[in-house]
Amino acid sequence: MLELYNTASRHQEPFEPVDGETARVYSCGPTVYDFPHIGNLRTFVLNDILCRYLAFKGWEVHHVMNITDVDDKTIAGALTQGVSLSEYTQQYTEYFFEDLETLNIKPAWKYPRATDHIKQMQTLIEKILDNGHGYEVAGNVYFDISSFADYGKLSGIEPEELGGGEYTRLDDEYDREDAGDFVLWKAAKPDEPSWDSPWGPGRPGWHIECSVMSMEYLGPTLDIHTGAVDLIFPHHENEIAQSEAATGQQFVRFWVHGEHLIVEGEKMSKSLGNFYTLRDLLKEGYSPQAIRHQLLTAHYRQQLNFTLEGLEQSERAMQRLNTFIERLPRLPLPQGSSKEAGERIDEARSNFEQVMDDDLNVPGALGVVFELIKDINTLIDAGELRDQDRVVLRDFLVQADSVLGLMTNQLEEAEREPALDEEIKALIAEREQARNDGDFARADQIRDQLTAQGIILEDTAEGTIWRRK
């Protein structure tokens, strides 16, 4: 059974959807004011792995990820560029979706945008006020944390700690009844976009956006809410307070938070020159497959030290994987099946699910796949793999990759036999004859000629196989 670490309980707990059929998952998405950096991308890959594995376990997944297209950063960016808010955020929204596709992150079920849900936000704020959990000051509406007895239950922060210091988050220049109270609606400011409301022109606070967009599509109680650890407080704590104050129901059953990454042992910072976007890494020649692999090399609740040396190691690991996948369908194998190979594949299938059930242990799952490939290569070299083993092995790789998302293109391409022109076929046949005749100089000459043309030959116990460079 799948177990997930629940930030709310601080324990690992068995998980299944509340209705036993559909997992309702909400993820805090991007604020579309700039390109996502690799820390953001690690969280988005975590969301992807979680939803892929929920589907692997047989549940339907309704995954909602919001697009924050109105906040201080997006407004400042639009003003700086002298364009409308929608024009400014649209370009970065498109960049975000391009990055998801590049990293083979499956699309969410829905991507609601904050600016499309202003009316729903106002309705929720009115309900919070009607229930006695908020108040208005000069066109700003605040949530009264003293009215919500469970405030702090996610983060462990007590309300009395919010009077000053690191926990105080001032959203505007107006006074509020308590320094810990947070804004639900902000009064309009000059040169900023605003919407009419019962409290005058203004715009929503950040926290209310996620409560509305999650409950609009998933209902008042979510199965899982994900995000990075820096969102536990104040964002997720405030989401709980305002949502439960409005509905009177539990907002989230499982909170799943991903740890930060550091770069070369230090906190990522533009001033240190260790700040990377996906596009930065692609320009340096790193493959999307290797970047995704590197983001999966540490458990999601552990800090990941993202290094260029680690990326090089991921490139080599992916090359080994790709070579194996490309080699597999072209091996001339005898008919039948091998007991040893069958047992090893069955063991890998069982181990894969076992480690993934243990709070999404992706590094462990990667280890299962690479260990199996090592064992199968040994069986191939010993001439002990059979054609039916190949079918069962490919089925397992497809199944594992429905979770890992590292082999999708390679598995599909390996099944399509690329056409060889007659000249190359003739050279391969001539080389085979030369080897049979003992003319190894000519065989080596042909190998070099084919390598220059992008055709790699591999001599196995069962015969010569080829792959494209």
C-alpha positions in Angstrom: 0.0 0.0 0.0 1.2 3.5 -0.8 2.3 5.5 2.2 3.0 9.3 2.1 4.7 11.5 4.6 2.0 13.9 5.8 3.4 17.3 6.9 0.2 17.9 8.9 0.7 14.7 11.1 4.5 14.6 10.8 4.1 10.9 10.1 4.1 8.6 7.1 0.5 7.4 6.6 -1.3 4.9 4.2 -2.9 6.8 1.4 -5.9 6.1 -0.7 -8.5 8.6 -2.2 -11.3 9.4 0.1 -13.8 8.0 -2.4 -11.5 5.0 -3.3 -11.4 6.0 -7.0 -10.3 9.5 -7.8 -7.2 11.2 -6.2 -7.9 14.9 -6.0 -4.5 16.7 -6.0 -3.8 20.4 -5.9 -0.3 21.9 -6.6 0.9 25.4 -6.1 1.9 26.4 -9.6 4.1 29.2 -11.0 3.9 32.9 -10.4 4.4 33.8 -14.1 6.8 36.8 -13.8 10.0 35.0 -14.9 11.4 31.7 -16.2 11.1 28.9 -13.7 14.5 28.0 -12.1 15.7 24.5 -11.3 14.4 24.7 -7.7 10.9 25.4 -9.1 11.4 22.6 -11.6 12.3 20.1 -8.9 8.9 20.8 -7.2 7.1 20.4 -10.6 8.9 17.1 -11.2 7.8 15.9 -7.7 4.2 16.8 -8.6 4.6 14.8 -11.8 6.0 11.7 -10.1 3.3 11.8 -7.5 0.5 11.9 -10.0 2.1 9.4 -12.3 2.4 7.0 -9.4 -1.2 7.5 -8.2 -2.2 6.5 -11.8 0.2 3.6 -11.6 -1.7 2.4 -8.5 -4.9 2.4 -10.5 -6.6 5.6 -9.4 -8.0 8.3 -11.6 -6.1 11.5 -10.9 -7.6 15.0 -11.0 -4.6 17.2 -10.7 -5.1 21.0 -10.5 -2.2 23.4 -10.7 -2.9 27.1 -10.5 -1.3 29.9 -12.5 -0.6 33.0 -10.4 -1.0 35.8 -12.9 -1.7 38.7 -10.5 0.5 39.6 -7.5 3.2 42.1 -6.6 5.8 40.6 -8.9 3.7 40.2 -12.0 2.3 43.7 -11.6 5.8 45.2 -11.2 7.1 43.3 -14.2 4.2 44.5 -16.4 4.8 48.1 -15.3 8.5 47.9 -16.0 7.9 46.6 -19.5 5.1 49.0 -20.1 2.6 46.3 -21.1 -0.7 45.0 -19.8 -0.7 42.5 -17.0 -2.3 39.8 -19.2 0.3 40.4 -22.0 3.2 40.2 -19.5 2.0 37.1 -17.8 1.0 35.3 -21.0 4.6 35.1 -22.3 5.9 33.6 -19.1 2.9 31.2 -18.9 3.9 29.9 -22.3 7.5 29.5 -21.2 6.4 27.5 -18.2 4.4 25.1 -20.4 7.4 24.7 -22.7 9.6 23.8 -19.7 7.1 21.2 -18.6 7.0 19.6 -22.0 10.8 19.6 -22.3 11.1 17.8 -19.0 8.4 15.3 -20.0 6.1 16.5 -17.2 2.6 15.3 -17.9 -0.1 18.0 -18.1 -2.3 18.6 -15.1 -6.0 18.0 -15.4 -6.7 21.8 -15.1 -4.5 25.0 -15.0 -6.8 27.7 -13.6 -5.6 31.3 -13.7 -6.1 33.6 -10.8 -7.5 36.5 -13.0 -10.3 34.2 -14.2 -11.6 33.6 -10.7 -11.9 37.0 -9.2 -15.6 36.7 -8.6 -15.2 33.3 -6.9 -12.6 34.9 -4.6 -14.9 37.7 -3.6 -17.7 35.2 -2.9 -15.3 33.2 -0.6 -14.2 36.4 1.2 -17.8 37.4 1.8 -18.4 33.9 3.3 -15.4 34.3 5.6 -16.7 37.7 6.7 -20.2 36.4 7.3 -18.7 33.6 9.5 -17.0 36.2 11.7 -13.4 35.5 10.6 -12.4 38.7 8.9 -12.7 42.5 8.9 -12.3 45.5 6.6 -9.9 48.4 7.0 -9.8 51.2 4.4 -10.8 48.9 1.5 -8.5 46.1 2.6 -10.0 42.9 4.0 -8.1 40.8 6.5 -8.4 37.4 8.0 -8.6 37.4 11.8 -6.3 34.6 12.9 -7.5 34.9 16.5 -10.9 33.8 15.3 -9.6 30.5 14.0 -8.6 28.2 16.9 -6.5 25.8 14.8 -4.3 28.4 13.3 -0.7 27.1 13.2 -1.6 23.4 13.1 0.3 22.8 9.9 3.5 24.8 10.6 3.5 24.5 14.4 3.8 28.2 14.7 1.7 29.7 17.5 -0.3 32.9 16.8 1.5 34.7 19.6 4.8 34.3 17.7 3.5 36.5 14.9 3.7 39.8 16.7 7.1 40.6 15.1 10.4 39.2 13.8 10.8 36.7 11.1 7.1 35.6 11.1 5.6 39.0 10.5 4.5 39.4 6.8 3.1 42.9 6.1 1.1 43.0 2.9 0.3 46.8 2.8 0.8 50.0 4.7 -2.5 49.9 6.6 -2.9 49.0 10.2 -4.6 45.7 11.1 -5.9 44.4 14.4 -3.1 41.9 14.8 0.3 41.7 13.1 -0.4 38.1 12.2 -3.6 38.8 10.4 -3.3 38.4 6.6 -4.8 40.1 3.7 -7.7 38.6 1.7 -8.4 41.6 -0.5 -6.1 44.6 -1.2 -7.4 48.1 -1.9 -6.4 49.5 -5.3 -3.2 51.5 -5.7 -2.4 54.0 -8.5 -1.2 52.4 -11.8 -2.1 48.9 -10.7 -4.8 46.6 -12.1 -7.9 46.4 -10.0 -11.4 44.8 -10.0 -14.6 46.2 -8.5 -15.6 44.5 -5.2 -18.0 45.1 -2.3 -15.1 46.8 -0.5 -14.1 49.0 -3.4 -11.7 48.5 -6.2 -8.8 46.2 -5.5 -7.3 42.8 -6.1 -7.1 39.5 -4.3 -4.4 38.6 -1.8 -2.1 35.7 -2.8 -3.4 33.2 -0.3 -7.1 33.4 -1.2 -6.3 32.6 -4.8 -5.2 29.0 -4.1 -8.1 28.3 -1.8 -10.6 29.3 -4.4 -8.9 27.6 -7.4 -8.4 24.3 -5.5 -12.0 24.1 -4.1 -13.6 25.3 -7.3 -12.5 22.2 -9.2 -11.8 19.6 -6.4 -14.4 20.4 -3.8 -14.0 21.5 -0.1 -11.7 18.7 0.9 -8.6 17.8 -1.2 -6.9 14.4 -1.0 -3.4 15.9 -1.5 -2.0 19.4 -1.6 1.7 19.7 -2.7 4.3 22.5 -2.7 7.8 23.3 -1.7 8.7 23.5 2.0 8.9 27.3 2.0 5.2 27.5 1.4 4.2 25.7 4.6 4.2 29.1 6.3 2.6 31.4 5.7 0.9 30.4 2.5 -0.4 26.9 3.3 -1.1 27.8 6.9 -3.3 30.7 5.7 -5.0 28.5 3.0 -6.1 26.1 5.7 -7.4 28.9 7.9 -9.4 30.8 5.3 -10.8 27.6 3.6 -11.9 25.9 6.8 -13.3 29.1 8.2 -15.4 29.4 5.1 -16.6 25.8 4.7 -16.3 24.3 8.2 -14.7 21.2 6.6 -11.2 19.8 6.6 -9.4 21.4 3.7 -6.6 18.9 3.0 -6.1 15.3 4.0 -2.4 14.9 3.0 0.2 17.7 2.7 3.2 16.7 0.6 6.1 19.1 0.6 9.3 18.9 -1.4 12.6 20.1 0.1 14.8 22.8 -1.5 17.8 22.2 -3.7 21.2 23.9 -3.4 23.7 24.3 -6.2 27.3 23.3 -5.8 26.8 23.2 -2.0 25.4 26.7 -1.8 22.1 28.4 -1.8 21.1 29.2 -5.4 21.6 32.9 -6.1 22.2 35.1 -9.2 24.9 37.0 -7.3 26.8 33.7 -6.8 26.5 32.8 -10.5 24.9 29.5 -9.6 21.3 30.4 -10.6 20.0 28.1 -13.4 16.9 28.0 -15.5 16.2 25.0 -17.7 17.1 27.1 -20.7 20.5 27.9 -19.2 21.3 24.2 -18.8 20.1 23.3 -22.3 22.3 26.0 -23.8 25.3 24.4 -22.1 24.5 21.2 -23.9 22.8 19.1 -21.2 19.9 16.9 -22.3 16.4 17.3 -20.8 16.6 13.6 -19.9 19.7 14.0 -17.8 18.3 17.2 -16.1 15.2 15.3 -15.1 17.3 12.4 -13.9 19.4 14.7 -11.8 16.3 16.2 -10.2 15.3 12.7 -9.2 18.5 11.5 -7.6 17.6 12.6 -4.1 14.4 11.8 -2.2 11.9 14.6 -2.4 12.1 15.3 1.3 15.9 15.5 1.3 17.9 18.5 0.1 19.4 18.0 -3.4 22.9 19.3 -4.1 22.5 20.1 -7.8 26.0 20.1 -9.4 27.4 20.2 -13.0 29.4 17.1 -12.1 26.2 15.4 -11.1 24.6 16.4 -14.4 27.6 14.8 -16.2 27.0 11.6 -14.2 23.3 11.7 -15.2 24.2 12.1 -18.8 26.4 9.0 -18.6 23.6 7.1 -16.8 21.1 8.1 -19.4 23.5 7.0 -22.2 23.8 3.6 -20.6 20.0 3.4 -20.4 19.5 4.5 -23.9 22.0 2.1 -25.3 20.4 -0.8 -23.6 16.9 0.2 -24.8 18.1 0.7 -28.4 20.0 -2.6 -28.3 17.3 -4.7 -26.8 14.9 -5.1 -29.8 17.7 -5.9 -32.3 19.3 -8.7 -30.3 19.1 -12.0 -32.2 17.7 -14.2 -29.4 16.7 -17.8 -29.3 13.1 -18.7 -28.8 11.6 -19.5 -25.4 12.1 -18.0 -22.0 14.8 -18.2 -19.3 13.8 -19.0 -15.8 16.6 -16.9 -14.4 15.6 -13.8 -16.5 11.9 -14.3 -15.6 12.6 -14.4 -11.9 14.9 -11.4 -12.0 12.3 -9.3 -13.9 9.5 -10.4 -11.5 11.8 -9.5 -8.6 12.4 -6.0 -10.1 8.7 -5.4 -10.6 8.0 -6.2 -7.0 10.9 -4.2 -5.7 10.0 -1.2 -7.8 6.5 -1.0 -6.4 7.7 -1.6 -2.9 10.2 1.3 -2.9 7.7 3.6 -4.5 5.1 2.7 -2.0 7.5 3.9 0.7 6.8 7.6 0.3 7.8 7.8 -3.4 11.3 6.6 -3.0 12.4 7.5 -6.6 16.1 7.0 -6.0 15.4 3.5 -4.9 13.2 2.9 -7.9 16.0 4.1 -10.2 18.3 1.7 -8.5 15.9 -1.2 -9.2 15.8 -0.3 -12.9 19.6 0.1 -13.3 20.3 -3.1 -11.3 18.0 -5.1 -13.5 19.7 -3.7 -16.7 23.0 -4.7 -15.3 21.8 -8.3 -14.6 20.1 -8.6 -18.0 23.3 -7.4 -19.7 25.1 -10.2 -17.9 22.6 -12.7 -19.2 22.9 -11.4 -22.7 26.7 -11.7 -22.6 26.3 -15.3 -21.4 23.8 -16.1 -24.2 21.0 -16.8 -21.6 18.4 -14.3 -22.6 15.4 -15.5 -24.8 13.0 -13.7 -27.0 10.1 -14.1 -24.6 12.2 -12.6 -21.8 12.7 -9.5 -24.0 8.9 -9.0 -24.3 8.4 -9.3 -20.5 11.4 -7.0 -19.9 10.1 -4.3 -22.2 6.7 -4.5 -20.5 8.3 -3.8 -17.2 10.4 -0.9 -18.6 7.2 0.7 -20.0 5.4 0.2 -16.7 8.3 1.7 -14.7 8.7 4.6 -17.1 5.0 5.4 -16.7 6.2 6.6 -13.3 9.8 7.8 -13.9 9.2 9.5 -17.3 12.9 9.0 -18.3 12.6 6.5 -21.2 9.4 7.5 -23.0 10.9 8.6 -26.3 13.6 6.0 -26.3 11.2 3.1 -25.8 9.0 4.3 -28.6 11.8 4.9 -31.0 13.4 1.6 -30.3 10.3 -0.2 -31.5 10.4 1.5 -34.8 13.1 -0.2 -36.9 14.9 2.7 -38.7 15.4 2.0 -42.4 18.9 1.3 -43.6 19.8 2.1 -47.2 21.1 -0.8 -49.3 24.7 0.5 -49.3 24.8 0.3 -45.5 23.1 -3.1 -45.4 25.7 -4.3 -47.9 28.6 -3.0 -45.8 27.3 -4.7 -42.7 27.0 -8.0 -44.6 30.5 -7.5 -46.1 31.9 -6.9 -42.7 30.2 -10.0 -41.3 31.8 -12.1 -44.2 35.2 -10.5 -43.6 35.0 -11.5 -39.9 34.1 -15.1 -40.9 37.0 -15.1 -43.4 39.4 -13.9 -40.8 40.0 -10.6 -42.6 39.8 -8.5 -39.5 41.6 -5.5 -41.0 38.8 -5.1 -43.6 36.2 -5.7 -40.8 37.7 -2.9 -38.8 37.8 -0.6 -41.8 34.1 -1.1 -42.5 33.3 -0.6 -38.8 35.1 2.8 -38.9 33.4 3.7 -42.1 30.0 3.0 -40.7 30.8 4.8 -37.4 31.6 7.9 -39.5 28.1 7.5 -41.1 26.4 7.3 -37.6 26.0 3.5 -37.5 27.4 1.8 -34.4 28.0 -1.9 -34.6 28.1 -4.3 -31.6 29.3 -7.8 -31.8 27.5 -10.1 -29.4 27.5 -13.9 -28.8 24.3 -14.1 -30.9 25.7 -12.0 -33.7 26.2 -8.4 -34.8 23.6 -5.7 -33.9 23.6 -2.1 -34.9 22.3 1.2 -33.6 22.3 4.8 -34.7 24.8 7.2 -33.1 
